[in-house]
């Protein structure tokens, strides 16, 4: 958890908030183990706990801010990406632990206030042997979890678990939030090898790790000793035996253009004998195929008998990891502005849900109200500016009209004098 602030003291309200959250954590610790908790409540001290990667010189920089709109100016401060079209890599270390025989909960909040067009918003969990100064996309990780957005097609929540040094993504599609507000993302992995994904403390996906990620070979396979019966017809449609090819169907695809004339400068000795060019035949109708009809003998898809897979061996430890010790952000963003906050790693689902309600749950409403107010004020400023612009245009038009009227009066006077 975030440590106490240095010298100089703190505002009473912030101190009270800090004590309340720590008290809540202390009371919850009777039944929950909190391995990592980060809310960035102590200002610049977060830089002592988080390490920027140095694997390349031009990595993007994070800054601590609550953003353009927020529910609470202190509680909503988090790490925000600040530079467009950059890779970002930062991590924080905690005491190593194993989730063997325990539930593992990974939770944090993400706010794409820039309404991101392409970029990651996920976190990665690493073992204790991670070289934080060289954190990159090539770094070996245990778990990757969180939203990823790119264009209109990619708007998903990643759940990728490492098993035997190979990443295995979840096979279920999970859609992430894209409205620009702060959202709470939670991944729960239980020792019974089930999992659950929650967004804003509501379940959006759940299942069995073995079923929904390809960790192991399938339990059952098609019986190799059984063959489909020779009289089994699984064709849905067949050629119509009564359909006959028309007599005038066969036409060549290309024909000679007899209307063409031999060029006057054609040299048979140099260019060879001249021939009529070939052109597409307008009567060509392609290869004839009989029309299709429903197969009266169709029996459906043959149900291949299943048998136990000899290569399958159950593994009841695919959910567990040893020496879990680092959480990191290793992402790419085209348009920066995403804020990460309220990180939590614990073994208690209830504690995580309560923590989410006490952080994101209490500031989500005011955050939305502030954003709506800002939007309305911006629209009003745009309306006033547009009205002012139109008034200026109208004024200039009147001035030009008056000016043109004076010119006509002068012209008429001169014409009368000349007459």
C-alpha positions in Angstrom: 0.0 0.0 0.0 1.0 3.6 -0.5 3.3 4.7 2.3 3.0 7.9 4.5 3.9 11.3 3.1 7.2 13.0 3.9 7.6 16.1 5.9 5.3 19.1 5.6 2.1 17.4 6.7 -1.1 16.8 4.8 -4.5 18.3 4.5 -6.8 17.1 7.4 -9.4 15.7 4.9 -6.7 13.7 3.0 -5.3 12.3 6.3 -8.8 11.3 7.5 -9.4 9.6 4.2 -6.1 7.8 4.4 -6.8 6.6 7.9 -10.3 5.5 7.0 -9.0 3.4 4.1 -6.2 1.9 6.2 -8.6 1.1 8.9 -10.9 -0.6 6.4 -7.9 -2.6 5.2 -6.9 -3.5 8.7 -10.4 -4.7 9.6 -10.5 -6.7 6.4 -7.1 -8.2 7.0 -8.6 -10.6 9.5 -10.1 -12.5 6.6 -8.2 -11.2 3.6 -4.5 -11.1 2.6 -3.6 -8.0 0.6 -0.5 -8.6 -1.4 -0.5 -5.3 -3.2 -2.6 -2.1 -2.9 -1.9 1.2 -4.6 -4.1 4.3 -4.7 -1.5 7.0 -5.2 -2.7 9.0 -2.1 0.7 10.3 -1.1 1.6 12.5 -4.0 5.0 12.2 -5.6 6.1 9.3 -3.3 4.6 6.8 -5.9 7.9 7.2 -7.8 9.7 5.4 -5.0 7.5 2.4 -5.5 7.2 2.3 -9.3 10.2 1.8 -11.6 10.3 3.0 -15.2 11.7 0.6 -17.7 14.9 1.6 -19.6 14.8 -1.0 -22.4 14.5 1.8 -25.0 15.2 5.5 -24.8 12.0 6.9 -26.1 9.4 5.2 -23.8 6.4 7.3 -22.9 6.2 9.0 -19.5 3.6 8.6 -16.9 2.3 11.5 -14.8 0.1 11.5 -11.6 -3.2 13.2 -12.2 -6.9 12.9 -11.7 -7.5 13.9 -15.3 -9.8 16.5 -16.9 -12.8 15.3 -14.9 -13.1 13.3 -11.8 -15.2 12.4 -8.8 -12.6 13.3 -6.2 -9.4 15.4 -6.9 -7.3 13.3 -4.5 -8.8 9.8 -4.6 -9.0 9.7 -8.4 -5.3 10.5 -9.0 -3.6 7.8 -10.9 -0.9 7.1 -13.5 -1.7 8.7 -16.8 0.0 8.1 -20.1 1.1 11.6 -21.4 2.6 11.2 -24.9 1.0 10.0 -28.1 2.2 7.1 -30.2 4.5 5.7 -27.5 5.3 2.4 -25.8 5.0 2.5 -22.0 6.7 0.2 -19.4 6.5 0.7 -15.7 6.2 -1.8 -12.7 6.0 -2.1 -9.0 7.4 -4.8 -6.8 5.9 -6.4 -3.7 6.7 -9.4 -1.4 6.7 -12.7 -3.3 3.8 -15.0 -2.7 2.2 -18.1 -4.2 -1.5 -18.5 -4.8 -1.4 -22.3 -4.5 -4.5 -23.4 -2.6 -5.8 -19.8 -2.5 -8.0 -17.5 -4.6 -6.2 -14.9 -6.6 -7.9 -11.5 -7.3 -6.4 -8.9 -9.6 -8.2 -5.6 -9.7 -7.7 -2.0 -10.8 -9.5 0.9 -12.5 -9.0 2.3 -16.0 -10.2 5.6 -17.4 -9.8 6.2 -21.2 -10.8 9.9 -20.8 -9.3 10.6 -24.2 -11.7 8.0 -25.7 -8.8 6.0 -26.9 -8.8 4.9 -30.6 -5.9 2.4 -30.3 -4.0 1.2 -27.3 -3.8 -1.1 -24.3 -5.2 -0.7 -20.9 -4.2 -4.0 -19.4 -1.8 -5.0 -16.6 0.7 -7.9 -16.4 1.7 -10.0 -13.4 5.3 -11.2 -13.2 7.5 -13.4 -11.1 10.1 -12.1 -8.7 12.9 -12.7 -11.2 11.7 -9.9 -13.6 14.3 -7.4 -14.5 12.2 -4.2 -14.0 14.7 -1.9 -15.8 14.4 -4.0 -18.9 10.6 -4.6 -18.8 9.3 -4.9 -22.4 6.8 -6.8 -24.5 9.3 -9.7 -24.5 9.3 -10.0 -20.7 8.0 -13.4 -19.5 4.7 -12.8 -17.6 2.3 -15.0 -15.6 -1.0 -13.2 -16.3 -2.1 -10.5 -18.6 -5.5 -9.0 -17.9 -7.5 -5.9 -18.9 -9.0 -3.9 -21.8 -7.5 -3.5 -25.3 -8.9 -1.2 -27.9 -8.0 -0.6 -31.5 -10.4 0.7 -34.2 -13.9 -0.5 -34.5 -13.1 -4.2 -34.3 -10.9 -4.7 -31.2 -12.7 -3.7 -28.0 -12.0 -6.7 -25.8 -10.8 -7.7 -22.3 -7.7 -9.9 -22.4 -7.4 -12.8 -20.1 -4.1 -14.6 -20.9 -2.5 -17.1 -18.5 0.9 -18.6 -18.8 1.2 -22.4 -18.6 4.4 -24.2 -19.2 6.1 -21.1 -20.6 3.4 -20.5 -23.2 0.6 -17.9 -23.1 -3.0 -19.1 -23.4 -5.7 -16.6 -24.2 -9.3 -17.1 -23.1 -11.5 -18.4 -25.9 -14.6 -16.4 -24.8 -15.0 -12.9 -26.2 -15.3 -10.3 -23.5 -16.2 -6.7 -24.5 -14.6 -3.8 -22.6 -16.1 -0.4 -21.8 -15.4 2.4 -24.3 -17.4 5.4 -22.9 -14.4 7.4 -21.5 -15.3 7.0 -17.8 -13.5 5.2 -15.1 -14.3 1.4 -14.9 -13.3 -1.3 -12.5 -11.8 -4.5 -13.9 -11.5 -7.6 -11.7 -10.1 -11.1 -12.5 -10.7 -13.9 -10.0 -8.8 -17.2 -10.3 -9.9 -19.9 -7.8 -8.1 -23.1 -6.6 -11.0 -25.2 -8.0 -9.7 -24.0 -11.4 -12.7 -21.7 -12.1 -12.4 -18.1 -13.0 -14.6 -15.0 -13.1 -14.2 -11.6 -14.9 -16.1 -8.6 -13.5 -16.5 -5.1 -14.9 -17.8 -2.5 -12.4 -18.3 -5.3 -9.9 -20.7 -7.2 -12.2 -19.8 -10.6 -13.7 -19.3 -10.5 -17.5 -17.6 -13.9 -17.9 -17.0 -17.1 -15.9 -16.1 -20.7 -16.4 -13.5 -23.4 -16.0 -9.9 -22.7 -16.9 -9.4 -26.0 -18.5 -12.5 -25.6 -20.7 -12.0 -22.0 -21.7 -8.3 -21.9 -22.3 -6.3 -24.5 -24.2 -4.0 -25.5 -21.4 -4.4 -29.2 -21.9 -5.2 -31.6 -24.8 -9.0 -32.4 -25.1 -10.3 -35.1 -22.7 -12.1 -36.8 -25.6 -11.2 -37.3 -29.3 -12.8 -39.0 -32.3 -12.4 -42.8 -32.0 -9.7 -43.6 -34.7 -11.0 -47.2 -35.0 -14.4 -46.1 -36.2 -15.1 -45.0 -39.8 -18.1 -43.3 -41.2 -20.5 -45.8 -42.9 -20.1 -45.8 -46.7 -23.8 -45.3 -47.2 -24.0 -42.2 -44.9 -25.0 -39.2 -47.0 -24.1 -35.9 -45.4 -24.5 -33.7 -48.5 -27.1 -31.1 -47.7 -27.7 -30.3 -51.4 -27.0 -32.2 -54.6 -27.1 -31.5 -58.4 -30.5 -31.6 -59.9 -30.6 -34.7 -62.1 -33.4 -33.2 -64.2 -31.4 -30.0 -65.0 -29.9 -30.2 -68.6 -27.3 -27.9 -70.0 -28.8 -25.6 -72.8 -27.6 -26.4 -76.3 -26.4 -22.8 -76.9 -24.4 -22.7 -73.6 -20.9 -23.5 -74.9 -19.4 -20.3 -76.2 -15.6 -19.5 -76.2 -14.5 -17.0 -73.6 -12.5 -15.0 -76.2 -13.1 -14.4 -79.9 -11.3 -12.6 -82.7 -12.1 -9.0 -83.3 -12.7 -9.1 -87.0 -13.5 -5.4 -87.1 -9.9 -4.6 -86.3 -7.6 -3.5 -89.2 -4.0 -4.2 -89.7 -1.9 -1.1 -88.8 -0.4 0.7 -91.8 3.0 0.7 -90.2 2.9 -3.0 -89.3 6.2 -4.7 -90.4 5.7 -8.5 -90.9 9.4 -9.0 -91.1 10.0 -7.3 -87.7 6.7 -8.1 -85.9 5.7 -11.3 -87.5 2.4 -12.1 -89.2 -0.4 -9.9 -88.1 -3.5 -11.5 -86.6 -6.9 -10.2 -85.4 -6.8 -9.4 -81.7 -8.7 -11.5 -79.2 -11.5 -9.9 -77.2 -13.9 -11.0 -74.5 -16.9 -12.9 -76.0 -20.1 -11.2 -74.8 -21.9 -14.5 -75.2 -19.6 -16.4 -72.9 -21.6 -17.7 -69.9 -18.8 -19.5 -68.0 -18.8 -23.2 -67.0 -22.2 -24.7 -66.8 -23.3 -26.3 -63.5 -26.6 -27.9 -62.8 -28.7 -26.1 -60.2 -28.7 -27.4 -56.6 -31.6 -29.0 -54.8 -32.1 -30.4 -51.3 -30.7 -33.9 -50.9 -33.6 -36.3 -50.2 -31.1 -38.8 -48.7 -29.5 -36.3 -46.4 -28.9 -37.8 -42.9 -27.1 -34.9 -41.2 -23.6 -34.7 -39.8 -22.3 -38.1 -38.9 -21.7 -38.2 -35.1 -18.2 -39.6 -34.8 -18.0 -41.7 -31.7 -15.7 -40.2 -29.0 -13.1 -42.0 -26.9 -10.7 -41.0 -24.1 -7.7 -39.1 -25.4 -4.6 -41.1 -24.4 -2.5 -37.9 -24.5 -4.8 -36.2 -21.9 -3.6 -36.0 -18.4 -5.4 -33.8 -15.8 -3.4 -31.0 -14.1 -5.0 -29.5 -11.0 -2.4 -26.8 -10.6 -2.8 -24.9 -13.8 -4.3 -22.0 -11.8 -1.3 -21.5 -9.4 1.9 -19.6 -9.7 5.0 -19.3 -7.5 6.8 -16.1 -6.5 4.3 -13.7 -7.8 6.0 -10.4 -7.1 5.6 -7.7 -9.7 2.7 -5.8 -11.4 3.4 -3.8 -14.5 2.0 -1.8 -17.3 3.5 -2.7 -20.7 1.4 -1.0 -23.3 1.3 0.9 -26.6 -1.0 3.9 -27.1 -1.7 6.0 -30.2 -3.6 8.7 -28.3 -2.4 9.1 -24.7 -4.5 10.0 -21.7 -5.5 6.7 -20.0 -5.4 6.8 -16.1 -4.6 3.6 -14.1 -5.6 3.6 -10.4 -6.8 1.5 -7.4 -4.5 -1.5 -8.0 -5.3 -4.4 -5.7 -4.0 -8.0 -5.5 -5.6 -10.1 -2.8 -6.9 -13.5 -1.9 -10.4 -12.4 -0.9 -13.2 -11.8 -3.4 -15.4 -10.0 -0.9 -12.6 -7.6 0.2 -11.9 -6.8 -3.5 -15.6 -6.1 -4.1 -15.8 -3.8 -1.0 -12.6 -2.1 -2.0 -14.0 -1.4 -5.5 -17.2 0.0 -4.0 -15.3 2.2 -1.6 -13.1 3.6 -4.3 -14.5 3.5 -7.8 -18.1 3.1 -6.5 -18.0 6.3 -4.5 -16.5 8.6 -7.2 -18.1 7.3 -10.4 -21.2 9.4 -10.0 -19.5 12.7 -9.3 -17.0 12.0 -12.1 -19.9 11.6 -14.6 -21.6 14.7 -13.3 -18.4 16.7 -13.7 -17.9 15.5 -17.2 -21.5 16.3 -18.2 -21.2 19.8 -16.7 -17.9 20.4 -18.6 -19.5 19.2 -21.8 -22.5 21.5 -21.4 -20.2 24.4 -20.6 -18.0 23.7 -23.7 -21.1 23.5 -25.8 -22.3 26.8 -24.4 -18.9 28.4 -25.2 -19.0 27.0 -28.7 -22.6 28.4 -29.1 -21.6 31.8 -27.9 -18.5 31.8 -30.1 -20.5 30.8 -33.1 -23.1 33.4 -32.4 -20.4 36.1 -32.1 -18.9 35.0 -35.3 -22.2 35.2 -37.1 -22.9 38.6 -35.7 -19.5 39.8 -36.9 -20.2 38.5 -40.4 -23.6 40.1 -40.4 -22.0 43.4 -39.3 -19.4 43.3 -42.0 -22.0 42.5 -44.6 -24.0 45.6 -43.5 -20.9 47.7 -43.7 -20.2 46.5 -47.2 -23.8 47.2 -48.2 -23.6 50.7 -46.8 -20.3 51.2 -48.5 -21.7 50.0 -51.8 -24.6 52.4 -51.3 -22.3 55.4 -50.8 -20.4 54.4 -54.0 -23.7 54.4 -55.9 -24.6 57.9 -54.6 -21.2 59.3 -55.7 -21.5 57.7 -59.1 -25.0 59.2 -59.6 -23.7 62.7 -58.6 -20.8 62.5 -61.1 -23.2 61.2 -63.9 -25.5 64.2 -63.2 -22.6 66.7 -63.3 -21.4 65.2 -66.6 -24.9 65.3 -68.0 
